Amino acid sequence: MQLPEVTRRTVLGAGTAALALPTLAACQKSNLPGSDPDAERTLVVGASDEPQTMDLTANAQAAIPQVLLYNVYETMVRIDSEGKLRPLLATAWTISEDRKTYRFTLNEHAKFASGTKLEADAVVKSLELFRKEGVGNKAQAAKMSVIESVKAEDPRTVVITLKRPSMLWLYDLAGTGGVVIDPAGMSTLAERPMGSGPFVFDSHQRGSSVTLKRNSEYWGTPTRIDEVTFRYFTDANAMNGAMLAGDLDIISDLTAPESLDQFTDTSRFTVIEGTTNGEVVLGMNHKNAALGKKQVRQAICHAIDRQALVDSVWGGKGTMIGSMVPPSDPWYEDLSKTYPFDPAKARELLKEAGHATGLKLNFRVPALPYGPGVGKFVASQLKDVGIDVRVEDIDFNTWINEVFVGGKYDLTVVAHVEPRDIVSWTNKDYYWHYDNPEFNRLIAEADSSDEATGIEKMKQAARILAEDAAADFLWLFPRLCITKASVQGIPTNSTGVSFDLTGATVRSS
Amino acid sequence: MSRSLREVTLWSGLVLVGMIVLTALVAMVWTPFDPIRVTPERLAPMSSRHWLGTDAYGIDILSQLMSGARTCLLVGMVSVAIAALVGIPLGLVIGIGGDRWWARLLLRISDMLYALPALLLAILLAAALGASTTTAMAAIGIATIPVFVRMTRAGTMQVMTRDYVASARVSGIGWPAIAWQHILPNVAPLLGVQASVSFATAILAEAALSYLGLSTPSTTPTWGRMINEAQRAIYTSPELTVWPALAIGMAVLGFNLLGDGLRDRLDPLLKEVS
């Protein structure tokens, strides 16, 4: 089950700005011109969602791997900023003829921050964590459930056998489900996560921050940053204020894109604008008699001016996608022109479907930063083509229970931020109730094919989704990251959940 | 306070309230632009076409303010009516009951309700019944009941000590008739003042609730919701926050001034002291 991004600000949580003030002396010192090059290099990163625990097997919350993945924990393979698979702890891997057996060769230099050599046994034990009965992070457990067995053939070779061929699984192994955990830290996952990454976990101040320190024993290219602090803000304006005041080095993600104009001074700030995996989907309940008709769904897609919607709701920041695929996936194609803004065409299609007038739909909008704006915009444009939309604002927990789980809605909107979540369209019991055997067949075939064929089939599947107007794919969340001009090496695109600081550097004067 | 100054208070209150009522009435039949239809004219500056400019959705600000006045008055009227219709009879009964155990019990129950903030009640109601204008009106109304109970009771207790009540009692007139003929007319001015002040509080509460998204749906413009939407762009387009804030300020000030002015004019208890 994919959970949409939880960046909601709780209704009454406006007052945490005060938490943001102390503890900055160290970081400012290193940024003073002409300061000692040997001085501590620290980074303070502003973020909006604080981890509930540091145990990434316990909970699917994206805030946990945001801090830990790649920075503290490493995986055998990783995904780079362009969405491609790259070796990390494994130097190479081979795939058997039947595409079910993967043989990974581990890097001989790899070792944990504790000094222990990183060997195949640790990989086996780590993967077992997600395959155990009753693991809390069900999303990752589901992804790893395709594994039949994991074996350590020798200290440097891991053999993983799958129940069925799966091309997508290797991408999943590059994420949270594939982290290699220090066997010494298996019992302290929540308090002291221990991995092999360039940073080690230092402390978690509840309600305020998480601190990482440099791993002086790092087996690869060591980082030049001595200390990283993730500081959490519930109020976007407070976070922007801290950045403007020089208290932060990085804003990991600008939650109010309208405020980008505050950071235009290029001598002080760098704005990193890239893509994410977050598709904002206008969900249509296929069980609704009218929305079950393709023409009605097509009409809705034609009726909404998506670029204008992004301009109004999200400060004009974001990418038009047209299907459930972000540009960083290998099977991306620009499908955003499938249903261009054309109210006349929309009215015509509605007429053909027998809903020229009198179609009433309820639109249940979750209280997320973009929710009410999308509600207002979509209601207005659908009214223009003769659909009467009743907007109902509900809080996010109600949304989860009644819309996401209960399926009680006609229209709704939410961002799906999981990587490769196009596969959730194969589940006809998912809250959209989309059921197209042709689509399901293509996804299944793609998964069991080799990479080249698989990518081609994924493209076909994405096209079917777009053509079917399965939903209106409104826009792709932008990655808007602000750094001080002195900070470099932050990846442009956010292809997974990690806030990857492994390549970050700071100019010291 | 001199008499002329008191008149100024009353009249400035009347003018402000009058302006808002007039705006709301006009908005019922006409606004310069459709207050809910999005247009491509995003963030237009002030001009002869859009007097106060447009917001990020290309919706005319003035039209939204006018339409917001309607919602604000509606919520104010209905919630004050709920509070008065329940609170005044209850206050009369408790006042007449005096020191008897049931009167004291009722008063304590009303005090308990008083301790519950309107906002909390609204969040509870919105969670249970869904956020809507009706839940907002109900929450504000219920939370205002104790104010009317206390005010009516205090007035009643005072009137009860008068000789004419005693003589009416001796001549065998029943309590309901005494309440209706003797007590209510004497406490009415007091309650009128209270209604005006409560109206101001209700407007503020409605603004807070719609700011938090607990009142009207996002397709109905209200002043609180306008502030909420403008907040995201507060550094880049601060004027979007100013207009609805001014409207709320004017309305609250208007009803408070009206209440003050009315009290100076009407309150018989005040007159006795001076």
Interface residues (C-beta under 8 A of the other chain):
Chain A: V11 L12 A236 N237 N240 A256 E258 S259 D261 Q262 A308 D311 S312 V313 G315 V365 A367 P369 P372 G373 G375 K376 F377 A379 S380 Q381 K383 D384 V389 R390 V391 E392 D393 I394 D395 T398
Chain B: I36 R37 V38 P40 R42 A56 Y57 G58 I123 A127 G130 A131 L212 G213 L214 P217 S218 T219 R225 N228 E229 Q231 R232 A233 I234 Y235 T236 S237
